[in-house]
Amino acid sequence: MHPGTLPISMIRMDTSFDVRLCENSAINQVDFNNIAFGKVFSDHVFVMDYLDGEWQKGSIEPYGPMSMSPASMVFHYGQAIFEGMKAYRQQDGNASLFRPGDNIKRFNLSAVRMSMPEVPADIFMQALVELVGIDNQWVPSKDDASLYIRPFMFATDSHVGVRASHSYRFMIFTCPVGAYYSKAVRVKVETEYTRAAMGGTGAAKAAGNYAGSLYPTKLAGEQGYDQLLWTDASSHKFIEECGTMNAAFVVAGKLLVPATSDTILDGVTRKSAIQLAKDLGITVEERAISVLELEEAAKAGTLTEAFGLGTAATVSVMCTIGFKNCDFDLPSFDTWTVAPQIKTTLENLRRGYSEDPYGWNIPV
Ligand SMILES: Cc1ncc(COP(=O)(O)O)c(C=O)c1O
């Protein structure tokens, strides 16, 4: 079995959800040539509750508002996790999910870390397949567009007092999206605030991690930067992530990627890019990367590319890195070779323009 893909036999075909279809699809109101990221939602959602120690029967319902108690524990103690993944329109017209098994695995690691129940992988996979199947028309066909899929889970006990909730809701909605970041980003090496510390929740996709990153990002924005390059919590000497993406650099022709740890999210794009880069004959080093090493490489002219890797943007190009005492402008994107090759190879594979040697595409 290829890593991260569930064998079809693990997809429990007898799983049947209640399905209530919407009366009027909103699809005709969408301009598929001009989709704002994360603002347009497909017709249906998947909903499944965890009550009395077990998952109840899931359902697919029309997308819309839901009512919740003001005392729902998620609002107070923050038990909330999510995932981000995509379905792509294939060259042959079918839609397929990209490495969904990896997202399911990571979701359940997040669940364990946040003391929440795991969602059985077979039910999760079936929910993805059925939901995207029902809203198949919402998977865009333009080459830079895709269907973003957002599974998430939150605590639903109405209760005041810190403890793990006993009840939860698991949901999935989807939204058609175009390109994410259109312009190259100016990033600042953050040496005061911290995204994640050893023993913390940085390796989980816990909602609170993102809330904590907003204020330092806002401060960086006031200084003229678009994003932060997070560093380790104890010394602030080592690069960890780039905003909400994994970071990657090309120094002296080698692709350098911070090794994953307790404080770094194990990105699906990151591991796909590493595999494809190796296949392309690029030397890859997954290890600790110090700020000093990058700064010296910048001065020596050997730091030639810097980019973020993530589902939303795939490859997000950095144009400037703000070190403590100086801004370093990267060479113009036209001269880059590694990031464009990775992006093109990954996109071709995801859309069925090229071979899928690792079985990463799962047809819906
Ligand atoms: C903090 C963080 N790092 C990295 C990533 C990239 O992960 P992936 O490639 O699985 O989207 C994400 C996005 O999910 C993220 O939120």
The ligand as a Tripos MOL2 file, in Angstrom:
@<TRIPOS>MOLECULE
LIG
   16    16     1     0     0
SMALL
NO_CHARGES

@<TRIPOS>ATOM
      1 C1          0.4760   25.3500   10.2550 C.3       1 LIG1
      2 C2          0.4380   24.6740    8.9400 C.ar      1 LIG1
      3 N1          1.5860   24.1910    8.4200 N.ar      1 LIG1
      4 C3          1.6110   23.5550    7.2380 C.ar      1 LIG1
      5 C4          0.4700   23.3930    6.4940 C.ar      1 LIG1
      6 C5          0.5360   22.6790    5.1720 C.3       1 LIG1
      7 O1         -0.0620   21.4210    5.2740 O.3       1 LIG1
      8 P1         -0.7420   20.7400    4.0070 P.3       1 LIG1
      9 O2          0.2830   20.6630    2.9610 O.co2     1 LIG1
     10 O3         -1.1780   19.3950    4.4880 O.co2     1 LIG1
     11 O4         -1.8810   21.6150    3.6280 O.co2     1 LIG1
     12 C6         -0.7390   23.8950    6.9830 C.ar      1 LIG1
     13 C7         -1.9840   23.7390    6.2040 C.2       1 LIG1
     14 O5         -2.7200   22.8400    6.4450 O.2       1 LIG1
     15 C8         -0.7660   24.5360    8.2330 C.ar      1 LIG1
     16 O6         -1.9120   25.0260    8.7330 O.3       1 LIG1
@<TRIPOS>BOND
     1     1     2 1
     2     2     3 ar
     3     2    15 ar
     4     3     4 ar
     5     4     5 ar
     6     5     6 1
     7     5    12 ar
     8     6     7 1
     9     7     8 1
    10     8     9 2
    11     8    10 1
    12     8    11 1
    13    12    13 1
    14    12    15 ar
    15    13    14 2
    16    15    16 1
@<TRIPOS>SUBSTRUCTURE
     1 LIG1         1 GROUP 0 **** ****
